[in-house]
């Protein structure tokens, strides 16, 4: 459905309307965090049927 970043966490909303929360501190650096965030956003956009 959607994904967003807020206060050091990545939030990924699933199609079952649940939320996966990943703390950014588990990544080595900001670049790694940004890569995952962009990948998830792309996948959601590709697989979401409005």
C-alpha distance matrix in Angstrom:
0.0 3.8 7.2 10.6 14.2 16.6 20.2 20.3 17.0 13.7 10.8 7.8 5.6 5.8 5.7 9.0 7.9 9.8 9.9 11.6 14.0 16.1 19.2 20.1 23.7 23.1 23.0 26.4 25.7 23.5 23.3 21.9 19.2 18.4 18.3 15.8 13.5 14.0 13.6 10.2 9.1 11.1 9.9 6.2 8.2 10.6 8.9 6.7 9.4 9.8
3.8 0.0 3.8 6.9 10.6 13.2 16.8 17.0 14.1 10.8 8.3 6.1 5.4 7.6 9.0 11.8 9.9 10.8 9.6 10.8 12.3 14.1 16.8 17.3 21.0 20.8 20.6 23.8 22.8 20.3 20.3 19.2 16.3 15.3 15.8 13.5 10.7 11.4 12.0 8.7 7.0 10.0 9.9 6.7 8.3 11.6 11.0 9.3 12.3 12.2
7.2 3.8 0.0 3.8 7.2 10.1 13.7 13.4 10.6 7.2 5.4 4.4 6.1 9.0 11.5 13.8 11.8 11.6 9.2 9.3 9.8 11.0 13.4 13.6 17.3 17.4 17.0 20.2 19.1 16.7 17.0 15.9 12.8 12.1 13.0 10.7 7.6 9.3 10.3 7.3 6.2 10.0 10.4 8.2 10.2 13.3 13.2 12.3 15.6 15.9
10.6 6.9 3.8 0.0 3.8 6.7 10.3 10.6 8.4 5.9 5.3 6.8 8.8 12.2 14.9 16.9 14.4 13.8 10.8 10.8 10.0 10.8 12.1 11.9 15.7 16.5 16.1 19.1 17.6 14.7 15.7 15.3 11.7 11.0 13.0 11.3 7.8 9.9 12.0 9.7 8.5 12.3 13.4 11.6 13.1 16.4 16.8 15.8 18.9 18.7
14.2 10.6 7.2 3.8 0.0 3.8 7.0 7.0 5.7 4.6 6.1 8.9 11.6 15.0 18.1 19.7 17.2 15.9 12.5 11.8 9.7 9.5 9.7 9.0 12.6 14.1 13.8 16.6 14.8 12.0 13.7 13.5 9.8 9.7 12.5 11.1 8.0 10.8 13.2 11.6 11.0 14.7 16.0 14.8 16.3 19.5 20.0 19.4 22.6 22.5
16.6 13.2 10.1 6.7 3.8 0.0 3.8 5.7 5.4 6.7 7.7 11.3 13.4 17.1 20.2 21.2 18.3 16.8 13.4 13.0 10.3 10.6 9.8 9.7 12.7 14.9 15.2 17.9 16.1 13.5 16.0 16.0 12.3 12.6 15.8 14.5 11.7 14.5 17.0 15.2 14.7 18.4 19.6 18.2 19.7 23.0 23.3 22.3 25.4 25.0
20.2 16.8 13.7 10.3 7.0 3.8 0.0 3.8 5.7 8.7 10.4 14.1 16.5 20.0 23.3 24.0 21.1 19.2 15.6 14.9 11.6 11.3 9.2 9.1 11.1 14.1 14.8 17.1 15.4 13.3 16.4 16.6 13.1 14.1 17.5 16.4 14.1 17.1 19.6 18.1 18.0 21.6 22.8 21.6 23.3 26.4 26.8 25.9 29.1 28.7
20.3 17.0 13.4 10.6 7.0 5.7 3.8 0.0 3.8 7.1 9.9 13.4 16.4 19.5 23.1 23.9 21.4 19.2 15.4 13.8 10.3 8.8 6.1 5.4 7.4 10.3 11.0 13.4 12.0 10.4 13.6 13.3 10.0 11.8 14.9 13.8 12.2 15.5 17.6 16.5 17.0 20.4 21.5 20.8 22.8 25.6 26.0 25.7 29.1 29.2
17.0 14.1 10.6 8.4 5.7 5.4 5.7 3.8 0.0 3.8 6.4 9.8 12.8 15.8 19.4 20.2 17.9 15.5 11.7 10.0 6.6 5.6 4.4 5.2 8.3 9.9 10.9 14.1 13.3 11.8 14.3 13.2 9.6 11.5 14.1 12.0 10.4 14.0 15.6 13.8 14.7 18.2 18.7 17.9 20.2 22.9 22.9 22.6 26.0 26.3
13.7 10.8 7.2 5.9 4.6 6.7 8.7 7.1 3.8 0.0 3.8 6.5 10.0 12.8 16.4 17.6 15.6 13.5 9.8 8.0 5.7 5.1 6.3 6.7 10.3 10.8 11.2 14.6 13.8 12.0 13.6 12.2 8.5 9.8 11.8 9.3 7.3 10.9 12.2 10.1 11.1 14.6 14.9 14.1 16.5 19.1 19.1 19.0 22.5 23.0
10.8 8.3 5.4 5.3 6.1 7.7 10.4 9.9 6.4 3.8 0.0 3.8 6.5 9.7 13.2 14.2 11.9 10.0 6.4 5.8 4.8 6.6 8.9 10.3 13.7 13.9 14.6 18.2 17.6 15.7 17.1 15.5 12.0 12.9 14.4 11.5 9.2 12.4 13.2 10.2 10.8 14.5 14.3 12.7 15.3 18.0 17.4 16.8 20.0 20.3
7.8 6.1 4.4 6.8 8.9 11.3 14.1 13.4 9.8 6.5 3.8 0.0 3.8 6.3 9.8 11.3 9.7 8.3 5.5 5.0 6.5 8.3 11.5 12.8 16.1 15.6 16.1 19.6 19.3 17.6 18.2 16.3 13.2 13.7 14.3 11.0 9.1 11.6 11.6 8.0 8.9 12.2 11.3 9.5 12.6 14.9 13.9 13.4 16.8 17.5
5.6 5.4 6.1 8.8 11.6 13.4 16.5 16.4 12.8 10.0 6.5 3.8 0.0 3.8 6.8 8.1 6.1 5.7 4.4 6.4 8.8 11.5 14.7 16.3 19.6 19.1 19.8 23.4 23.1 21.2 21.8 20.0 16.9 17.2 17.7 14.5 12.5 14.4 14.2 10.4 10.6 13.6 12.3 9.6 12.5 14.9 13.2 11.9 14.8 15.1
5.8 7.6 9.0 12.2 15.0 17.1 20.0 19.5 15.8 12.8 9.7 6.3 3.8 0.0 3.8 5.3 5.2 5.3 6.0 7.5 10.9 13.4 17.0 18.7 21.8 20.7 21.4 25.0 25.1 23.6 23.8 21.6 19.0 19.3 19.1 15.7 14.4 15.9 14.8 11.1 11.9 14.0 11.8 9.2 12.5 14.0 11.5 10.7 13.3 14.4
5.7 9.0 11.5 14.9 18.1 20.2 23.3 23.1 19.4 16.4 13.2 9.8 6.8 3.8 0.0 3.8 5.2 7.3 9.3 11.2 14.6 17.2 20.7 22.4 25.6 24.4 25.0 28.5 28.6 26.9 26.8 24.7 22.2 22.2 21.7 18.6 17.2 18.1 16.9 13.3 13.6 15.1 12.6 9.7 12.4 13.5 10.4 9.0 10.7 11.8
9.0 11.8 13.8 16.9 19.7 21.2 24.0 23.9 20.2 17.6 14.2 11.3 8.1 5.3 3.8 0.0 3.8 5.5 8.8 11.1 14.6 17.6 21.1 23.3 26.2 25.0 26.1 29.8 30.2 28.7 29.0 26.7 24.1 24.6 24.3 20.9 19.6 21.1 19.8 16.2 16.8 18.6 16.0 13.3 16.2 17.3 14.1 12.7 14.1 14.9
7.9 9.9 11.8 14.4 17.2 18.3 21.1 21.4 17.9 15.6 11.9 9.7 6.1 5.2 5.2 3.8 0.0 3.8 6.7 10.0 12.9 16.3 19.4 21.7 24.7 24.0 25.2 28.9 28.9 27.2 27.9 25.9 22.9 23.2 23.5 20.3 18.5 20.2 19.6 15.8 15.9 18.4 16.5 13.3 16.0 17.8 15.2 13.2 14.8 14.8
9.8 10.8 11.6 13.8 15.9 16.8 19.2 19.2 15.5 13.5 10.0 8.3 5.7 5.3 7.3 5.5 3.8 0.0 3.8 6.9 9.9 13.3 16.5 19.1 21.8 21.0 22.6 26.3 26.6 25.3 26.2 24.0 21.0 21.9 22.3 18.8 17.4 19.7 19.0 15.3 16.1 18.8 16.9 14.3 17.4 19.2 16.7 15.5 17.6 18.0
9.9 9.6 9.2 10.8 12.5 13.4 15.6 15.4 11.7 9.8 6.4 5.5 4.4 6.0 9.3 8.8 6.7 3.8 0.0 3.8 6.3 9.8 12.8 15.4 18.2 17.6 19.1 22.9 23.0 21.7 22.8 20.7 17.6 18.7 19.4 16.0 14.4 17.1 16.8 13.2 14.2 17.3 15.9 13.6 16.8 18.9 17.1 16.1 18.8 19.2
11.6 10.8 9.3 10.8 11.8 13.0 14.9 13.8 10.0 8.0 5.8 5.0 6.4 7.5 11.2 11.1 10.0 6.9 3.8 0.0 3.8 6.6 10.1 12.6 15.2 14.2 15.8 19.6 20.1 19.1 20.2 17.7 14.8 16.4 16.9 13.3 12.5 15.5 15.0 11.6 13.5 16.5 15.0 13.6 17.0 18.9 17.3 17.1 20.3 21.2
14.0 12.3 9.8 10.0 9.7 10.3 11.6 10.3 6.6 5.7 4.8 6.5 8.8 10.9 14.6 14.6 12.9 9.9 6.3 3.8 0.0 3.8 6.6 9.5 11.9 11.5 13.4 17.2 17.5 16.6 18.3 16.0 12.9 14.9 16.1 12.8 11.8 15.4 15.5 12.7 14.4 17.7 16.9 15.7 18.9 21.0 20.0 19.8 23.1 23.7
16.1 14.1 11.0 10.8 9.5 10.6 11.3 8.8 5.6 5.1 6.6 8.3 11.5 13.4 17.2 17.6 16.3 13.3 9.8 6.6 3.8 0.0 3.8 6.3 8.6 7.8 9.6 13.4 14.0 13.5 15.2 12.7 9.9 12.5 13.6 10.5 10.3 14.1 14.2 12.1 14.3 17.4 16.8 16.5 19.5 21.5 20.9 21.3 24.8 25.8
19.2 16.8 13.4 12.1 9.7 9.8 9.2 6.1 4.4 6.3 8.9 11.5 14.7 17.0 20.7 21.1 19.4 16.5 12.8 10.1 6.6 3.8 0.0 3.8 5.4 6.1 8.3 11.7 12.1 11.9 14.3 12.4 9.5 12.6 14.4 12.1 11.8 15.6 16.3 14.8 16.7 19.8 19.8 19.5 22.3 24.5 24.2 24.5 28.0 28.8
20.1 17.3 13.6 11.9 9.0 9.7 9.1 5.4 5.2 6.7 10.3 12.8 16.3 18.7 22.4 23.3 21.7 19.1 15.4 12.6 9.5 6.3 3.8 0.0 3.8 5.4 5.9 8.9 8.5 8.1 10.7 9.2 6.4 9.5 11.7 10.2 10.1 13.7 14.9 14.2 15.8 18.7 19.3 19.5 21.9 24.0 24.3 24.8 28.5 29.3
23.7 21.0 17.3 15.7 12.6 12.7 11.1 7.4 8.3 10.3 13.7 16.1 19.6 21.8 25.6 26.2 24.7 21.8 18.2 15.2 11.9 8.6 5.4 3.8 0.0 3.8 5.4 7.5 8.1 9.1 12.0 10.5 8.8 12.3 14.2 13.0 13.6 17.0 17.9 17.5 19.4 22.1 22.6 23.0 25.5 27.4 27.7 28.4 32.0 33.0
23.1 20.8 17.4 16.5 14.1 14.9 14.1 10.3 9.9 10.8 13.9 15.6 19.1 20.7 24.4 25.0 24.0 21.0 17.6 14.2 11.5 7.8 6.1 5.4 3.8 0.0 3.8 6.7 8.8 10.4 12.3 9.8 8.8 12.6 13.4 11.7 13.2 16.5 16.7 16.3 18.9 21.2 21.1 21.9 24.7 26.1 26.3 27.3 31.0 32.4
23.0 20.6 17.0 16.1 13.8 15.2 14.8 11.0 10.9 11.2 14.6 16.1 19.8 21.4 25.0 26.1 25.2 22.6 19.1 15.8 13.4 9.6 8.3 5.9 5.4 3.8 0.0 3.8 5.5 7.4 8.8 6.1 6.1 9.8 10.4 9.6 11.4 14.3 14.6 15.0 17.4 19.4 19.8 21.0 23.4 24.7 25.3 26.6 30.4 31.8
26.4 23.8 20.2 19.1 16.6 17.9 17.1 13.4 14.1 14.6 18.2 19.6 23.4 25.0 28.5 29.8 28.9 26.3 22.9 19.6 17.2 13.4 11.7 8.9 7.5 6.7 3.8 0.0 3.8 7.2 8.2 6.5 8.0 11.1 11.6 11.9 14.0 16.2 16.7 17.8 20.0 21.6 22.3 23.9 26.0 27.2 28.1 29.6 33.4 34.8
25.7 22.8 19.1 17.6 14.8 16.1 15.4 12.0 13.3 13.8 17.6 19.3 23.1 25.1 28.6 30.2 28.9 26.6 23.0 20.1 17.5 14.0 12.1 8.5 8.1 8.8 5.5 3.8 0.0 3.8 5.5 5.5 6.6 8.9 10.3 11.4 12.7 14.6 15.9 17.2 18.8 20.5 21.8 23.2 24.9 26.4 27.7 28.9 32.7 33.8
23.5 20.3 16.7 14.7 12.0 13.5 13.3 10.4 11.8 12.0 15.7 17.6 21.2 23.6 26.9 28.7 27.2 25.3 21.7 19.1 16.6 13.5 11.9 8.1 9.1 10.4 7.4 7.2 3.8 0.0 3.8 5.5 5.0 6.1 8.6 10.1 10.4 12.1 14.2 15.4 16.4 18.2 20.0 21.1 22.4 24.3 25.8 26.7 30.3 31.2
23.3 20.3 17.0 15.7 13.7 16.0 16.4 13.6 14.3 13.6 17.1 18.2 21.8 23.8 26.8 29.0 27.9 26.2 22.8 20.2 18.3 15.2 14.3 10.7 12.0 12.3 8.8 8.2 5.5 3.8 0.0 3.8 5.4 5.1 6.2 8.8 9.8 10.5 12.2 14.3 15.3 16.4 18.4 20.0 21.0 22.5 24.4 25.6 29.2 30.4
21.9 19.2 15.9 15.3 13.5 16.0 16.6 13.3 13.2 12.2 15.5 16.3 20.0 21.6 24.7 26.7 25.9 24.0 20.7 17.7 16.0 12.7 12.4 9.2 10.5 9.8 6.1 6.5 5.5 5.5 3.8 0.0 3.8 5.4 5.1 6.4 8.6 10.0 10.7 12.5 14.4 15.5 16.7 18.5 20.1 21.3 22.7 24.3 28.0 29.5
19.2 16.3 12.8 11.7 9.8 12.3 13.1 10.0 9.6 8.5 12.0 13.2 16.9 19.0 22.2 24.1 22.9 21.0 17.6 14.8 12.9 9.9 9.5 6.4 8.8 8.8 6.1 8.0 6.6 5.0 5.4 3.8 0.0 3.8 5.5 5.4 6.2 8.7 10.0 10.8 12.4 14.3 15.6 16.7 18.4 20.1 21.3 22.4 26.1 27.3
18.4 15.3 12.1 11.0 9.7 12.6 14.1 11.8 11.5 9.8 12.9 13.7 17.2 19.3 22.2 24.6 23.2 21.9 18.7 16.4 14.9 12.5 12.6 9.5 12.3 12.6 9.8 11.1 8.9 6.1 5.1 5.4 3.8 0.0 3.8 5.5 5.0 6.0 8.4 9.9 10.5 12.2 14.2 15.4 16.4 18.2 20.0 20.9 24.5 25.5
18.3 15.8 13.0 13.0 12.5 15.8 17.5 14.9 14.1 11.8 14.4 14.3 17.7 19.1 21.7 24.3 23.5 22.3 19.4 16.9 16.1 13.6 14.4 11.7 14.2 13.4 10.4 11.6 10.3 8.6 6.2 5.1 5.5 3.8 0.0 3.8 5.5 5.3 6.1 8.6 10.0 10.6 12.3 14.3 15.4 16.5 18.3 19.9 23.5 25.0
15.8 13.5 10.7 11.3 11.1 14.5 16.4 13.8 12.0 9.3 11.5 11.0 14.5 15.7 18.6 20.9 20.3 18.8 16.0 13.3 12.8 10.5 12.1 10.2 13.0 11.7 9.6 11.9 11.4 10.1 8.8 6.4 5.4 5.5 3.8 0.0 3.8 5.5 5.0 6.1 8.5 9.8 10.5 12.2 14.2 15.3 16.4 17.9 21.7 23.3
13.5 10.7 7.6 7.8 8.0 11.7 14.1 12.2 10.4 7.3 9.2 9.1 12.5 14.4 17.2 19.6 18.5 17.4 14.4 12.5 11.8 10.3 11.8 10.1 13.6 13.2 11.4 14.0 12.7 10.4 9.8 8.6 6.2 5.0 5.5 3.8 0.0 3.8 5.5 5.3 6.2 8.7 10.1 10.7 12.4 14.4 15.6 16.4 20.0 21.1
14.0 11.4 9.3 9.9 10.8 14.5 17.1 15.5 14.0 10.9 12.4 11.6 14.4 15.9 18.1 21.1 20.2 19.7 17.1 15.5 15.4 14.1 15.6 13.7 17.0 16.5 14.3 16.2 14.6 12.1 10.5 10.0 8.7 6.0 5.3 5.5 3.8 0.0 3.8 5.5 5.1 6.1 8.6 9.9 10.5 12.3 14.3 15.3 18.8 20.0
13.6 12.0 10.3 12.0 13.2 17.0 19.6 17.6 15.6 12.2 13.2 11.6 14.2 14.8 16.9 19.8 19.6 19.0 16.8 15.0 15.5 14.2 16.3 14.9 17.9 16.7 14.6 16.7 15.9 14.2 12.2 10.7 10.0 8.4 6.1 5.0 5.5 3.8 0.0 3.8 5.5 5.2 6.2 8.6 9.9 10.6 12.3 14.1 17.7 19.6
10.2 8.7 7.3 9.7 11.6 15.2 18.1 16.5 13.8 10.1 10.2 8.0 10.4 11.1 13.3 16.2 15.8 15.3 13.2 11.6 12.7 12.1 14.8 14.2 17.5 16.3 15.0 17.8 17.2 15.4 14.3 12.5 10.8 9.9 8.6 6.1 5.3 5.5 3.8 0.0 3.8 5.4 5.1 6.1 8.6 9.9 10.6 11.9 15.6 17.3
9.1 7.0 6.2 8.5 11.0 14.7 18.0 17.0 14.7 11.1 10.8 8.9 10.6 11.9 13.6 16.8 15.9 16.1 14.2 13.5 14.4 14.3 16.7 15.8 19.4 18.9 17.4 20.0 18.8 16.4 15.3 14.4 12.4 10.5 10.0 8.5 6.2 5.1 5.5 3.8 0.0 3.8 5.5 5.2 6.2 8.7 10.1 10.5 14.0 15.2
11.1 10.0 10.0 12.3 14.7 18.4 21.6 20.4 18.2 14.6 14.5 12.2 13.6 14.0 15.1 18.6 18.4 18.8 17.3 16.5 17.7 17.4 19.8 18.7 22.1 21.2 19.4 21.6 20.5 18.2 16.4 15.5 14.3 12.2 10.6 9.8 8.7 6.1 5.2 5.4 3.8 0.0 3.8 5.5 5.1 6.1 8.6 10.0 13.3 15.1
9.9 9.9 10.4 13.4 16.0 19.6 22.8 21.5 18.7 14.9 14.3 11.3 12.3 11.8 12.6 16.0 16.5 16.9 15.9 15.0 16.9 16.8 19.8 19.3 22.6 21.1 19.8 22.3 21.8 20.0 18.4 16.7 15.6 14.2 12.3 10.5 10.1 8.6 6.2 5.1 5.5 3.8 0.0 3.8 5.4 5.1 6.1 8.4 11.9 14.3
6.2 6.7 8.2 11.6 14.8 18.2 21.6 20.8 17.9 14.1 12.7 9.5 9.6 9.2 9.7 13.3 13.3 14.3 13.6 13.6 15.7 16.5 19.5 19.5 23.0 21.9 21.0 23.9 23.2 21.1 20.0 18.5 16.7 15.4 14.3 12.2 10.7 9.9 8.6 6.1 5.2 5.5 3.8 0.0 3.8 5.5 5.2 5.7 9.5 11.3
8.2 8.3 10.2 13.1 16.3 19.7 23.3 22.8 20.2 16.5 15.3 12.6 12.5 12.5 12.4 16.2 16.0 17.4 16.8 17.0 18.9 19.5 22.3 21.9 25.5 24.7 23.4 26.0 24.9 22.4 21.0 20.1 18.4 16.4 15.4 14.2 12.4 10.5 9.9 8.6 6.2 5.1 5.4 3.8 0.0 3.8 5.6 5.5 8.5 10.0
10.6 11.6 13.3 16.4 19.5 23.0 26.4 25.6 22.9 19.1 18.0 14.9 14.9 14.0 13.5 17.3 17.8 19.2 18.9 18.9 21.0 21.5 24.5 24.0 27.4 26.1 24.7 27.2 26.4 24.3 22.5 21.3 20.1 18.2 16.5 15.3 14.4 12.3 10.6 9.9 8.7 6.1 5.1 5.5 3.8 0.0 3.8 5.9 8.4 11.0
8.9 11.0 13.2 16.8 20.0 23.3 26.8 26.0 22.9 19.1 17.4 13.9 13.2 11.5 10.4 14.1 15.2 16.7 17.1 17.3 20.0 20.9 24.2 24.3 27.7 26.3 25.3 28.1 27.7 25.8 24.4 22.7 21.3 20.0 18.3 16.4 15.6 14.3 12.3 10.6 10.1 8.6 6.1 5.2 5.6 3.8 0.0 3.8 6.4 9.6
6.7 9.3 12.3 15.8 19.4 22.3 25.9 25.7 22.6 19.0 16.8 13.4 11.9 10.7 9.0 12.7 13.2 15.5 16.1 17.1 19.8 21.3 24.5 24.8 28.4 27.3 26.6 29.6 28.9 26.7 25.6 24.3 22.4 20.9 19.9 17.9 16.4 15.3 14.1 11.9 10.5 10.0 8.4 5.7 5.5 5.9 3.8 0.0 3.8 6.2
9.4 12.3 15.6 18.9 22.6 25.4 29.1 29.1 26.0 22.5 20.0 16.8 14.8 13.3 10.7 14.1 14.8 17.6 18.8 20.3 23.1 24.8 28.0 28.5 32.0 31.0 30.4 33.4 32.7 30.3 29.2 28.0 26.1 24.5 23.5 21.7 20.0 18.8 17.7 15.6 14.0 13.3 11.9 9.5 8.5 8.4 6.4 3.8 0.0 3.8
9.8 12.2 15.9 18.7 22.5 25.0 28.7 29.2 26.3 23.0 20.3 17.5 15.1 14.4 11.8 14.9 14.8 18.0 19.2 21.2 23.7 25.8 28.8 29.3 33.0 32.4 31.8 34.8 33.8 31.2 30.4 29.5 27.3 25.5 25.0 23.3 21.1 20.0 19.6 17.3 15.2 15.1 14.3 11.3 10.0 11.0 9.6 6.2 3.8 0.0
